Amino acid sequence: MKKELSKNPSDLSQTLTDVFSRVNNELRLLDSDGCGSTACVVIVRKEGPSNMLYVANVGDSRAVLSKSGQAERMSVDDKCDNPDENRRVKSGGGIILDNRLGGVLAVTRAFGDHALTRVGLIVTPHVVKYTVKPFDKYLVIASDGIWDELSDQDAIALC
């Protein structure tokens, strides 16, 4: 029996977590043991008088908000050098070798790569819920190809 997602939840955080899990389970059916992906999903939703921004991410895809020209990171980089992620992996019996999960993967959360779940890979996203303010101008969403070259503030300055 399929679990149905709530059609109108008051908070989308759990719904986003459920969706990430469902996508990952579908990928398992495609035999994605040796391939995977990071993701950053953003939803803007009217809740009462406010616009709410939901950012859900796994891996090192990132969302950065321009607040009056100043960069504010709205996501968490799930890399092995992130102290919280490092602790999570190791406390669960996982392995980090040479700053890589299982000695292989640079990120600790991702879709697919199911063979690495035994060493700590998970698909549970970090979810940030934020009330959009009048001085919030735009959001930059990109993968590590950008963030390996630009700081958050440099990316905001380019827009």
Protein Blocks (a to p, Z undefined) as FASTA:
>chain_A
ZZdddfbdfbfklmmmmmmmmmmmmmmmnopmkgccdddddddddehjbccdddddehjb
dcdddeehiacdfbdcddfklmklmmmmmmnopaceehighhlambfbdeejllmmmnop
afbdcdddddddfklmbdcdddfklmmmpcfklmmmmZZ
